[in-house]
Amino acid sequence: MVTALGADQLLNARRVEALGLGRALDPVAVTPAGIAGTVADLLAAPPPGVAALRAEYAALPPPAATVPLLAALRR
C-alpha cells in the first residue's frame, strides 16, 4: 500500500499497481478506515506480483556471499 504525496511518488505508486505489488491510495480521500481495510485486503489476498518478487529475492545470494565479491573489487 502506498500513498503518494507528490514529486515522483505518483509515478512510483502507479508502478506498484502496474506490477501487481500493491495498491495506491488517494492521499486526499484516504481515511483511517480506508487504510485499515486496504491493509486487511492485501494481507488476506496478496497481489499477484508479490509471489514473483518473493521468488526473485529468494534466488539472490545471501549477504554473506556478497561480501567476498565486494572485497575482491577493492583489490
C-alpha positions as CSV (number, residue, x, y, z in Angstrom):
1,M,0.0,0.0,0.0
2,V,1.3,3.4,-1.0
3,T,0.0,6.9,-0.6
4,A,1.7,9.2,-3.0
5,L,2.0,12.9,-2.0
6,G,4.0,14.4,-4.8
7,A,7.1,14.5,-6.9
8,D,8.0,11.1,-8.3
9,Q,5.8,9.4,-5.7
10,L,2.8,9.4,-8.0
11,L,4.8,7.5,-10.7
12,N,6.1,5.1,-8.1
13,A,2.6,4.4,-6.8
14,R,1.3,3.8,-10.4
15,R,4.3,1.4,-10.9
16,V,3.5,-0.5,-7.7
17,E,0.0,-1.1,-9.0
18,A,1.1,-1.9,-12.6
19,L,3.5,-4.6,-11.3
20,G,0.8,-6.1,-9.2
21,L,2.7,-5.4,-6.0
22,G,0.1,-3.4,-4.0
23,R,-2.4,-0.6,-4.2
24,A,-2.1,3.1,-4.2
25,L,-4.5,5.2,-2.1
26,D,-5.5,8.7,-2.9
27,P,-3.9,10.9,-0.3
28,V,-6.7,13.4,-0.4
29,A,-9.5,10.9,0.0
30,V,-7.9,8.3,2.2
31,T,-9.3,7.7,5.7
32,P,-8.0,5.6,8.6
33,A,-10.8,3.1,7.9
34,G,-9.7,3.0,4.2
35,I,-6.1,2.3,5.2
36,A,-7.2,-0.4,7.6
37,G,-9.4,-2.0,5.0
38,T,-6.8,-1.9,2.3
39,V,-4.1,-3.4,4.6
40,A,-6.5,-6.2,5.6
41,D,-7.4,-6.9,2.0
42,L,-3.7,-7.0,1.0
43,L,-2.8,-9.3,3.8
44,A,-5.7,-11.6,3.1
45,A,-5.0,-11.8,-0.6
46,P,-1.6,-10.5,-1.6
47,P,-1.5,-9.0,-5.1
48,P,-0.2,-11.4,-7.8
49,G,3.2,-9.7,-8.3
50,V,4.1,-10.4,-4.6
51,A,4.8,-14.1,-5.2
52,A,7.1,-13.3,-8.2
53,L,9.0,-10.7,-6.2
54,R,9.5,-13.1,-3.3
55,A,10.8,-15.7,-5.6
56,E,13.2,-13.2,-7.2
57,Y,14.6,-12.2,-3.8
58,A,14.8,-15.8,-2.7
59,A,17.0,-16.6,-5.7
60,L,19.5,-13.9,-4.8
61,P,22.7,-14.9,-3.0
62,P,22.7,-14.1,0.8
63,P,24.6,-11.0,2.0
64,A,27.4,-13.2,3.4
65,A,28.1,-14.4,-0.2
66,T,28.3,-10.8,-1.5
67,V,31.0,-9.6,1.0
68,P,33.9,-11.5,-0.7
69,L,32.8,-10.2,-4.1
70,L,32.8,-6.7,-2.8
71,A,36.2,-7.2,-1.1
72,A,37.6,-8.5,-4.4
73,L,36.6,-5.3,-6.1
74,R,38.9,-3.4,-3.8
75,R,42.0,-5.3,-4.9
